[in-house]
């Protein structure tokens, strides 16, 4: 079985010359995969390690509530979703900690809530919907909605 770092390296190589590729931070693919992995562990899902030339189209997992996209950041102050690219039914904010190579799932919002959120450019020339982490619903509430209380 491949490690997360191997999968991340493969994804990075596959997308490095694509116009749509925008690695905004060091180890961008790895950090994202760590968030997906933490979500998969806590919620009983499997990571999709398939290489996709066109990317995952904003969907990390399929669930009984619809599609789920995990957004992982080192500075996870807001759940950020690019305007006009709100594809999933549920968005989860995760924070990656470099020192410990760990991730904490912070909260979640529905597609409807993301679309109703204000928009802003956070300095990269990309307009994003954003919800401050303190305004997100708890991960416990998502576990209840997904029927994952036993995890």
N, C-alpha and C positions, 0 to 999 in steps of 0.2 A: 504494500500500500504506500502511496506517495505521501510525503510530508506536506504540511501547509506551505512551507517555504518552496518546495519543488513545484507545487501547483501554481503558486504566486509567480515564480520565475518563468514558468511556461506561459502564463497569461500575459505577463509583461512583454515577453519576446513576441508573442503572437500579435499584440496590439501596438508595439512601439512605433510603427510607421503609419498608423491609422490617423486620419484627420480628427476623428472623434475621441481619440485617446488624450486625456488631460491628467497626467499624474501630478496632482497638486502638492504632494508631500513625499518624503523619503519612504521607500517600501510601501507605496500606496496599495498595491495589490495584496501584499501580505497583511497589512493592517485590516483591510476589508475582509479578508478570509478569516482572520482571527475573530472578528465580530460575528461572521456567519457561523463559525465553529462553536463559539460560546452559545449562540442562540440554539444551534442544533443540539448541543449537549443538554441545555436546560429544558428544552421543549420536545426532545425526542424526535428530531428530524435528521435527515441525512444531507450532508453538503453535496452539492452538484459540482463534481470536479471535472466535468466535461469541458473541453476547450471549445469556445464558440468565437469564431472570427468576428461576428457581429456583436459580441458581448451578450449579457444576460437579459437585455431589454428592461432592466429595472426590476427583475423578479429573482429573488433568491430561493423562496420556498413556496409550495402550494399547500394550502390548509383548508379546513372546513369553512373558514371565514373568508377564503379567497387567497390572493397572492400576498406574499410578505417580502419586503425589502429591508435589509438591515443596513443602516448607515453608521459607519464606525469612524470616529475621529479622535485625534489626540487631545484636541481642545473642544470637547463636546458640550459647548454652551447652549447650542440650539440644534434642533432637528432640522436639517436643511435638505430641501428637495428642489432641484432645478425646475424653474417655471417651464411649462409646456412639456415636461417629462415626468409628470405624475402618473405612473403606470400601475403601481401596486395598490391593493386594497388596504394594506396595513404597512406602516413604516415604524421601524424600531430604531431608537438612538442607542448607540453603544460607545463606550469610551475605552480607548486603548492606552495602556500604561507601558511606556518603553522600559522603564527600570525593571519591571517584573514580567514583561512579556505576557500580560494578562488583560482581560477585557471585562468590563462591568456593563451589563444591560441597564440602561437608565430609565427608559419609558417608551411609550408608543402613542401613535395617533392614527386615525383613520384617513383614508383618501379624502373624504369630505372635509375633515378638519384641516388637512394640508392645503387643499384648494381654497379654503376660506381664510387661510393665514396671510399675513402681510408679505410683501416681497421686498428684496433688498439685494444689492451687490455687495458682497463681503470683501471686495478688493481684487477679484480675479476677472472682472468683466463678465460675470455670469449672474443673471438675475435668478434668485432663489426664493421660494416660499420658506418661511422659518417659523418655528415654534420654540420658545425658550424651554430648556429642559425641565424647569420647575412647573411648567404648564402641561406637561405630558401626563398621560394616564400611567398608572403603576404597572410593572411587569406582572405582579400578582393578578391584577384584573385581566390581563391578557391570558394568563394561564387558566383562569376560571372560564373565560369566553371560549377558549380552545379545549376545555375539558381536560386540562393537564395538571390538575391539582395534586396528583400522586407523584409527580416528578420531583 
